[in-house]
Amino acid sequence: MADNPSLQRPNPEAAAAMARHVEAIRRVKVNHDYAYDSGALLTGKLGFMASECDMVLDVGQSTRERFDLFERDRIETMEINVGDPLADIIDDICAPGRLRPDRYDGIVCLSVLEHVYDPFAAIREIHRLLQPGGYLLLHLPFLFRYHAPADLRFTDGYRFSRDGMAWMLRDFSEVTLYSIRGPWSSIFNLHKGWKNGIEKRFGMSPARWLDRLAMRFRRRPTSDLQVSGYYAWARK
C-alpha cells in the first residue's frame, strides 16, 4: 500500500484527461456503408480533393493507383526514402521541418502511419501543414497481420481501434471513420492468402457474405467495431 494515503484518492486531472478521451470518441462518426467497397470510397474522396483542393500532399505516394485524378501541379508526393518513382519531397512526416505551416488544403496518408516511429507526432505535423478548413484522408489498420519486410526497410509498429483513432484526430473539427470488412472477414483477412487469393480474385463480395452468414448462425464476435481497419475523413 502507498505510504501516502492521498495517492489513493481520485486525481481530478486524471479524471479530466479520461473525460477528454471519451468526448473525442463520442464525437467521431463511424460509417459502415463502404465496408466492402473501399474502392468507391477512395475514388469519391480523392476525386473531391482533386477538384476542390488547390494543393494536396500525398504522404507515402498512396494515391499512385488514382494519381491521374489530379492535375500534376496541384499535388506533391512525400517519401522518407529515395525510391522509384522519386517523390517530390524526401522527408520524415514525423518531423518535416522544411515545410511551412498551412501549405496544403488536402493531405492523403494511406497505410503509412502504422509504419512510422511516432504516428502521433506525424498527425501533429499533418495538422500543422493543413490550412484551416483543409481535408485529411487517412487509413490505418486495426485487425491486420504484421507486414514489415525482413530487411526492415520499413517497420510495422502500430494498430488503431476506433478509440485510438478518435484520440489521434482529436484536434480536427470533423471526423468520420469508414470501417473496412466486418467481424468475421477481418479474422480471415489476418491470413495473407485471404486477401491475395480470395479477395484478389473475387473482390470483397466473399467478405460480405462471410460476415452475413456467420452473424446469422453464430452470435460471436458481434461487435461492429471489430474490423480490419478504418479510413478517416477529417477536416481541420
C-alpha beads as a LAMMPS data file, in Angstrom:
LAMMPS data file: protein, C-alpha beads

236 atoms
235 bonds

1 atom types
1 bond types

-500.0 500.0 xlo xhi
-500.0 500.0 ylo yhi
-500.0 500.0 zlo zhi

Masses

1 110.0

Atoms # bond

1 1 1 0.000 0.000 0.000
2 1 1 1.224 3.510 -0.773
3 1 1 2.750 5.372 2.162
4 1 1 0.805 8.482 1.192
5 1 1 -2.972 7.869 1.581
6 1 1 -3.688 10.903 -0.601
7 1 1 -2.407 8.940 -3.623
8 1 1 -5.419 6.645 -3.293
9 1 1 -7.892 9.498 -3.668
10 1 1 -9.157 10.336 -7.169
11 1 1 -6.978 12.739 -9.091
12 1 1 -9.116 15.440 -10.776
13 1 1 -6.547 15.851 -13.545
14 1 1 -6.701 12.146 -14.362
15 1 1 -10.492 12.251 -14.434
16 1 1 -10.411 15.268 -16.739
17 1 1 -7.961 13.519 -19.094
18 1 1 -10.217 10.468 -19.314
19 1 1 -13.229 12.694 -19.943
20 1 1 -11.406 14.332 -22.865
21 1 1 -10.671 10.914 -24.329
22 1 1 -14.295 9.799 -24.008
23 1 1 -15.529 13.040 -25.557
24 1 1 -13.180 12.564 -28.515
25 1 1 -14.615 9.079 -29.066
26 1 1 -18.226 10.219 -28.805
27 1 1 -17.882 12.988 -31.363
28 1 1 -16.439 10.675 -34.016
29 1 1 -18.892 9.259 -36.538
30 1 1 -18.474 5.666 -37.746
31 1 1 -19.852 4.833 -41.188
32 1 1 -20.115 1.198 -42.346
33 1 1 -21.543 1.941 -45.814
34 1 1 -18.231 1.264 -47.595
35 1 1 -17.038 -1.698 -45.506
36 1 1 -16.980 -3.905 -48.617
37 1 1 -16.357 -1.213 -51.239
38 1 1 -13.275 0.762 -50.238
39 1 1 -12.590 1.499 -53.901
40 1 1 -15.733 3.592 -54.209
41 1 1 -14.859 5.484 -51.046
42 1 1 -11.329 6.244 -52.274
43 1 1 -12.499 7.321 -55.711
44 1 1 -15.077 9.639 -54.148
45 1 1 -12.801 11.252 -51.563
46 1 1 -9.770 11.573 -53.828
47 1 1 -11.977 12.904 -56.601
48 1 1 -13.287 15.529 -54.200
49 1 1 -9.751 16.548 -53.255
50 1 1 -8.687 16.662 -56.893
51 1 1 -11.493 19.067 -57.767
52 1 1 -11.707 21.144 -54.586
53 1 1 -8.160 21.387 -53.205
54 1 1 -5.533 23.755 -54.611
55 1 1 -2.540 21.778 -53.282
56 1 1 -2.556 18.214 -51.950
57 1 1 0.233 16.356 -50.162
58 1 1 0.380 12.621 -50.786
59 1 1 2.329 11.040 -47.925
60 1 1 3.829 7.725 -48.993
61 1 1 2.625 8.056 -52.609
62 1 1 -0.532 6.229 -51.613
63 1 1 -2.613 7.754 -54.440
64 1 1 -0.487 6.010 -57.096
65 1 1 -3.415 3.961 -58.462
66 1 1 -5.591 7.088 -58.777
67 1 1 -2.889 9.651 -59.423
68 1 1 -4.431 10.568 -62.764
69 1 1 -7.362 12.146 -60.910
70 1 1 -5.080 15.060 -60.021
71 1 1 -3.582 17.848 -62.080
72 1 1 0.162 17.404 -61.662
73 1 1 0.774 20.957 -60.442
74 1 1 -1.782 20.523 -57.642
75 1 1 -0.268 17.541 -55.840
76 1 1 3.088 16.853 -54.195
77 1 1 4.344 13.470 -53.038
78 1 1 6.457 12.682 -49.981
79 1 1 8.587 9.686 -49.019
80 1 1 11.161 9.197 -46.269
81 1 1 13.386 7.124 -48.592
82 1 1 14.612 7.722 -52.129
83 1 1 12.802 5.262 -54.362
84 1 1 11.152 4.708 -57.715
85 1 1 9.171 6.732 -58.558
86 1 1 11.119 9.534 -56.933
87 1 1 8.913 11.577 -54.609
88 1 1 8.760 15.361 -54.870
89 1 1 9.802 15.658 -51.215
90 1 1 12.159 13.336 -49.348
91 1 1 11.418 13.980 -45.696
92 1 1 10.084 12.498 -42.444
93 1 1 6.367 13.110 -41.875
94 1 1 7.050 12.866 -38.116
95 1 1 9.324 15.927 -38.363
96 1 1 9.125 17.675 -41.758
97 1 1 10.900 20.832 -40.640
98 1 1 11.470 22.144 -44.173
99 1 1 7.751 22.527 -44.959
100 1 1 5.879 25.643 -43.871
101 1 1 2.611 25.517 -41.902
102 1 1 -0.681 25.742 -43.783
103 1 1 0.987 24.712 -47.054
104 1 1 -1.775 22.290 -48.121
105 1 1 -5.551 22.224 -48.194
106 1 1 -5.607 18.440 -48.640
107 1 1 -3.420 15.625 -47.307
108 1 1 -3.632 11.933 -48.199
109 1 1 -1.932 9.425 -45.907
110 1 1 -2.978 5.825 -46.566
111 1 1 -1.408 2.787 -44.876
112 1 1 1.598 4.816 -43.756
113 1 1 1.349 5.728 -40.073
114 1 1 1.485 2.151 -38.814
115 1 1 4.999 2.136 -40.294
116 1 1 6.386 5.350 -38.766
117 1 1 8.153 5.506 -35.415
118 1 1 5.778 8.115 -33.915
119 1 1 2.321 8.257 -35.520
120 1 1 1.064 10.833 -33.024
121 1 1 3.885 13.200 -33.976
122 1 1 3.040 12.578 -37.632
123 1 1 -0.582 13.586 -37.065
124 1 1 0.510 16.739 -35.264
125 1 1 2.667 17.621 -38.276
126 1 1 -0.142 16.826 -40.716
127 1 1 -2.415 19.130 -38.716
128 1 1 0.276 21.851 -38.840
129 1 1 0.715 21.510 -42.600
130 1 1 -3.025 21.744 -43.305
131 1 1 -4.726 25.061 -43.861
132 1 1 -7.785 25.812 -41.703
133 1 1 -10.673 24.021 -43.358
134 1 1 -8.302 21.591 -45.098
135 1 1 -9.080 17.888 -45.504
136 1 1 -7.262 14.738 -44.417
137 1 1 -7.868 11.293 -45.899
138 1 1 -6.185 8.730 -43.635
139 1 1 -6.055 4.958 -43.437
140 1 1 -4.835 2.849 -40.528
141 1 1 -5.170 -0.896 -39.885
142 1 1 -6.740 -2.389 -36.779
143 1 1 -7.109 -6.175 -37.023
144 1 1 -4.428 -6.809 -39.603
145 1 1 -1.391 -9.046 -39.921
146 1 1 2.186 -7.882 -39.336
147 1 1 3.565 -6.791 -42.693
148 1 1 7.077 -5.338 -42.415
149 1 1 9.723 -6.885 -44.695
150 1 1 12.542 -8.945 -43.211
151 1 1 15.155 -6.312 -44.074
152 1 1 13.125 -3.664 -42.164
153 1 1 13.403 -1.075 -44.899
154 1 1 10.146 -0.070 -43.256
155 1 1 8.762 -1.273 -39.939
156 1 1 5.267 -2.180 -38.745
157 1 1 4.616 -0.885 -35.258
158 1 1 1.047 0.208 -34.644
159 1 1 -2.640 -0.726 -34.860
160 1 1 -5.580 1.549 -34.084
161 1 1 -9.145 0.891 -32.985
162 1 1 -11.914 3.452 -33.238
163 1 1 -10.953 4.764 -29.808
164 1 1 -7.296 5.203 -30.721
165 1 1 -8.072 6.972 -33.977
166 1 1 -10.567 9.241 -32.235
167 1 1 -7.871 10.388 -29.809
168 1 1 -5.276 10.702 -32.553
169 1 1 -7.609 13.004 -34.532
170 1 1 -8.951 14.951 -31.542
171 1 1 -7.669 18.305 -32.854
172 1 1 -9.672 18.043 -36.086
173 1 1 -13.085 19.678 -36.141
174 1 1 -14.903 16.936 -38.087
175 1 1 -14.014 13.237 -38.131
176 1 1 -15.776 10.334 -39.850
177 1 1 -14.325 6.822 -39.742
178 1 1 -15.188 4.365 -42.525
179 1 1 -14.832 0.729 -41.496
180 1 1 -13.204 -1.974 -43.627
181 1 1 -14.666 -5.502 -43.556
182 1 1 -16.635 -6.921 -40.640
183 1 1 -16.137 -9.114 -37.566
184 1 1 -15.603 -12.468 -39.295
185 1 1 -13.981 -11.414 -42.555
186 1 1 -11.423 -9.450 -40.539
187 1 1 -10.402 -12.691 -38.833
188 1 1 -9.973 -14.465 -42.170
189 1 1 -8.092 -11.480 -43.579
190 1 1 -5.393 -11.929 -40.921
191 1 1 -4.183 -14.740 -43.185
192 1 1 -2.379 -13.428 -46.239
193 1 1 -3.984 -15.981 -48.519
194 1 1 -7.457 -14.492 -47.993
195 1 1 -6.637 -11.082 -49.423
196 1 1 -4.111 -12.249 -52.026
197 1 1 -6.162 -15.239 -53.099
198 1 1 -9.891 -14.863 -52.425
199 1 1 -10.340 -11.087 -52.500
200 1 1 -7.888 -10.500 -55.324
201 1 1 -9.883 -12.914 -57.462
202 1 1 -13.455 -12.250 -56.335
203 1 1 -13.339 -8.788 -54.760
204 1 1 -14.946 -8.015 -51.407
205 1 1 -18.159 -9.975 -52.026
206 1 1 -16.887 -13.102 -50.199
207 1 1 -16.130 -10.962 -47.141
208 1 1 -19.635 -9.525 -47.178
209 1 1 -21.281 -12.938 -47.431
210 1 1 -18.992 -14.457 -44.820
211 1 1 -19.996 -11.814 -42.305
212 1 1 -23.682 -12.157 -43.131
213 1 1 -23.691 -15.950 -42.796
214 1 1 -21.506 -16.082 -39.712
215 1 1 -23.537 -13.434 -37.893
216 1 1 -26.717 -15.320 -38.723
217 1 1 -25.605 -18.661 -37.323
218 1 1 -23.153 -17.586 -34.640
219 1 1 -23.521 -14.826 -32.117
220 1 1 -19.861 -14.029 -31.558
221 1 1 -17.983 -11.940 -32.452
222 1 1 -20.778 -9.365 -32.764
223 1 1 -19.030 -6.012 -32.445
224 1 1 -19.362 -3.790 -35.495
225 1 1 -16.069 -2.234 -34.366
226 1 1 -14.154 -5.466 -34.916
227 1 1 -12.881 -4.551 -38.378
228 1 1 -9.701 -4.727 -40.451
229 1 1 -9.115 -1.007 -40.189
230 1 1 -10.542 2.412 -40.906
231 1 1 -10.373 5.183 -43.416
232 1 1 -10.755 8.568 -41.763
233 1 1 -12.079 11.702 -43.408
234 1 1 -11.243 14.684 -41.204
235 1 1 -11.278 18.434 -41.520
236 1 1 -9.058 20.924 -39.739

Bonds

1 1 1 2
2 1 2 3
3 1 3 4
4 1 4 5
5 1 5 6
6 1 6 7
7 1 7 8
8 1 8 9
9 1 9 10
10 1 10 11
11 1 11 12
12 1 12 13
13 1 13 14
14 1 14 15
15 1 15 16
16 1 16 17
17 1 17 18
18 1 18 19
19 1 19 20
20 1 20 21
21 1 21 22
22 1 22 23
23 1 23 24
24 1 24 25
25 1 25 26
26 1 26 27
27 1 27 28
28 1 28 29
29 1 29 30
30 1 30 31
31 1 31 32
32 1 32 33
33 1 33 34
34 1 34 35
35 1 35 36
36 1 36 37
37 1 37 38
38 1 38 39
39 1 39 40
40 1 40 41
41 1 41 42
42 1 42 43
43 1 43 44
44 1 44 45
45 1 45 46
46 1 46 47
47 1 47 48
48 1 48 49
49 1 49 50
50 1 50 51
51 1 51 52
52 1 52 53
53 1 53 54
54 1 54 55
55 1 55 56
56 1 56 57
57 1 57 58
58 1 58 59
59 1 59 60
60 1 60 61
61 1 61 62
62 1 62 63
63 1 63 64
64 1 64 65
65 1 65 66
66 1 66 67
67 1 67 68
68 1 68 69
69 1 69 70
70 1 70 71
71 1 71 72
72 1 72 73
73 1 73 74
74 1 74 75
75 1 75 76
76 1 76 77
77 1 77 78
78 1 78 79
79 1 79 80
80 1 80 81
81 1 81 82
82 1 82 83
83 1 83 84
84 1 84 85
85 1 85 86
86 1 86 87
87 1 87 88
88 1 88 89
89 1 89 90
90 1 90 91
91 1 91 92
92 1 92 93
93 1 93 94
94 1 94 95
95 1 95 96
96 1 96 97
97 1 97 98
98 1 98 99
99 1 99 100
100 1 100 101
101 1 101 102
102 1 102 103
103 1 103 104
104 1 104 105
105 1 105 106
106 1 106 107
107 1 107 108
108 1 108 109
109 1 109 110
110 1 110 111
111 1 111 112
112 1 112 113
113 1 113 114
114 1 114 115
115 1 115 116
116 1 116 117
117 1 117 118
118 1 118 119
119 1 119 120
120 1 120 121
121 1 121 122
122 1 122 123
123 1 123 124
124 1 124 125
125 1 125 126
126 1 126 127
127 1 127 128
128 1 128 129
129 1 129 130
130 1 130 131
131 1 131 132
132 1 132 133
133 1 133 134
134 1 134 135
135 1 135 136
136 1 136 137
137 1 137 138
138 1 138 139
139 1 139 140
140 1 140 141
141 1 141 142
142 1 142 143
143 1 143 144
144 1 144 145
145 1 145 146
146 1 146 147
147 1 147 148
148 1 148 149
149 1 149 150
150 1 150 151
151 1 151 152
152 1 152 153
153 1 153 154
154 1 154 155
155 1 155 156
156 1 156 157
157 1 157 158
158 1 158 159
159 1 159 160
160 1 160 161
161 1 161 162
162 1 162 163
163 1 163 164
164 1 164 165
165 1 165 166
166 1 166 167
167 1 167 168
168 1 168 169
169 1 169 170
170 1 170 171
171 1 171 172
172 1 172 173
173 1 173 174
174 1 174 175
175 1 175 176
176 1 176 177
177 1 177 178
178 1 178 179
179 1 179 180
180 1 180 181
181 1 181 182
182 1 182 183
183 1 183 184
184 1 184 185
185 1 185 186
186 1 186 187
187 1 187 188
188 1 188 189
189 1 189 190
190 1 190 191
191 1 191 192
192 1 192 193
193 1 193 194
194 1 194 195
195 1 195 196
196 1 196 197
197 1 197 198
198 1 198 199
199 1 199 200
200 1 200 201
201 1 201 202
202 1 202 203
203 1 203 204
204 1 204 205
205 1 205 206
206 1 206 207
207 1 207 208
208 1 208 209
209 1 209 210
210 1 210 211
211 1 211 212
212 1 212 213
213 1 213 214
214 1 214 215
215 1 215 216
216 1 216 217
217 1 217 218
218 1 218 219
219 1 219 220
220 1 220 221
221 1 221 222
222 1 222 223
223 1 223 224
224 1 224 225
225 1 225 226
226 1 226 227
227 1 227 228
228 1 228 229
229 1 229 230
230 1 230 231
231 1 231 232
232 1 232 233
233 1 233 234
234 1 234 235
235 1 235 236
